Amino acid sequence: MIKTENLTKKYGELYAINGIEMNLEQGDLFGFIGPNGAGKTTTMRIIATLLEPSWGEAYVCNHSIYNEPREIRRLVGYMPDFFGVYDDMKVIEYLEFFAAAYRIKGPARRKKCNEMLEIVDLDFKRDAFANTLSRGQTQRLGLARVLLHDPQVLLLDEPLSGLDPRARIEMRNLLRRLGQTGKTIIVSSHILPELYDICNKVGIIDRGVMSISAEVSELMKQVRDRIVLHVGVDDHERASKLLEGNAIVDSVRQGDGHLVVTLVESAEDYSEIPTALIGEGFKLNLFCEEDIDLESAFMALTKGTGANF
Ligand SMILES: Nc1ncnc2c1ncn2[C@@H]1O[C@H](COP(=O)(O)OP(=O)(O)OP(=O)(O)O)[C@@H](O)[C@H]1O
């Protein structure tokens, strides 16, 4: 869906981006994370064919940015981090204006705009003037605008920035929903925890270099070298003895009202543990993997890469 090879942009001696490699498939929700000035906007603008790289390649649905920019523009919806809305236009008029630019005609235009307002939960503001919207509502209107031509790829530059907590939650939910529609989405942020739990892939970029680009689940595996289980049973002492005798259990300790069981490094399938406990007559009232603190996980991963969040 989106592929870049050695994508590089230089301004004089400054590498805005340097050798960016990206490979995203249909349905991927890619969190593009990096501090201010890291190169996120530059990368997205190049993929959107709004900026030429110094060298390197980028493809959207196998179309090259050099040879087929028009095809790419049809496939891509790009929402910049800041965009103006016209002062004297109502929300619905604003959308219809862009729908017309996308050549959506006749009754289909109003229908499409209504549909988009519903998707972004902005129907109640349809007759408000666009410049009276809050930042969060403006961002949602921007999203409605880029969805009008039903692009397969969405490039969203910092859609969460400047939002209050409620608007942020709403936008994150909206992104999650869009992620389930099969579109390929790149969403950037300079705030690490904002994105990783809604994305299936993340890239971490700093000073133009992407130090990490991987599936979130893979990264988690790297950080978590062994599985830790929380096990709630009626008789801790007897259960501890049983668990300690299991070959895949490394250690058992007392947690807050339950047992904390650390497995050996090689253990992945631990289905035998509940089976054994139940087989011995224990009543299981809790059985789950310990949550990983994702933020510390990413901190650990980015340590030494120069990334500074
Ligand atoms: N037109 C330009 N001329 C010179 N330098 C530029 C230009 N555009 C961007 N840069 C530089 O390229 C680097 C990457 O900028 P870019 O806007 O891509 O970063 P970003 O990660 O999107 O940051 P932000 O979150 O602040 O938008 C920065 O050092 C920036 O100053």
The ligand as a MOL file (V3000), in Angstrom:
LIG
                    3D

  0  0  0     0  0            999 V3000
M  V30 BEGIN CTAB
M  V30 COUNTS 31 33 0 0 0
M  V30 BEGIN ATOM
M  V30 1 N 11.2500 24.3600 3.6530 0
M  V30 2 C 12.1970 24.0520 4.5420 0
M  V30 3 N 13.3940 24.6460 4.5000 0
M  V30 4 C 14.3670 24.3180 5.3800 0
M  V30 5 N 14.2320 23.4060 6.3610 0
M  V30 6 C 13.0520 22.7850 6.4650 0
M  V30 7 C 11.9720 23.0640 5.5540 0
M  V30 8 N 10.9200 22.2770 5.8870 0
M  V30 9 C 11.3120 21.5550 6.9520 0
M  V30 10 N 12.5930 21.8540 7.2940 0
M  V30 11 C 13.3630 21.2420 8.3860 0
M  V30 12 O 13.3120 19.8370 8.2280 0
M  V30 13 C 13.2290 19.1960 9.5050 0
M  V30 14 C 12.0340 18.2890 9.5400 0
M  V30 15 O 10.8270 19.0800 9.5470 0
M  V30 16 P 9.3770 18.4700 9.6040 0
M  V30 17 O 8.4090 19.5930 9.4840 0
M  V30 18 O 9.2790 17.3700 8.6350 0
M  V30 19 O 9.3400 17.8670 11.0760 0
M  V30 20 P 8.1240 17.3110 11.9200 0
M  V30 21 O 8.5770 16.0330 12.5140 0
M  V30 22 O 6.9050 17.2910 11.1040 0
M  V30 23 O 7.9980 18.3850 13.0600 0
M  V30 24 P 6.7140 19.1100 13.6850 0
M  V30 25 O 6.1020 18.1130 14.6020 0
M  V30 26 O 7.3220 20.2660 14.4050 0
M  V30 27 O 5.8320 19.5110 12.5440 0
M  V30 28 C 13.2030 20.3160 10.5330 0
M  V30 29 O 14.5100 20.5020 11.0200 0
M  V30 30 C 12.7380 21.5100 9.7480 0
M  V30 31 O 13.2490 22.6960 10.3110 0
M  V30 END ATOM
M  V30 BEGIN BOND
M  V30 1 1 1 2
M  V30 2 1 2 3
M  V30 3 2 2 7
M  V30 4 2 3 4
M  V30 5 1 4 5
M  V30 6 2 5 6
M  V30 7 1 6 7
M  V30 8 1 6 10
M  V30 9 1 7 8
M  V30 10 2 8 9
M  V30 11 1 9 10
M  V30 12 1 10 11
M  V30 13 1 11 12
M  V30 14 1 11 30
M  V30 15 1 12 13
M  V30 16 1 13 14
M  V30 17 1 13 28
M  V30 18 1 14 15
M  V30 19 1 15 16
M  V30 20 2 16 17
M  V30 21 1 16 18
M  V30 22 1 16 19
M  V30 23 1 19 20
M  V30 24 2 20 21
M  V30 25 1 20 22
M  V30 26 1 20 23
M  V30 27 1 23 24
M  V30 28 2 24 25
M  V30 29 1 24 26
M  V30 30 1 24 27
M  V30 31 1 28 29
M  V30 32 1 28 30
M  V30 33 1 30 31
M  V30 END BOND
M  V30 END CTAB
M  END
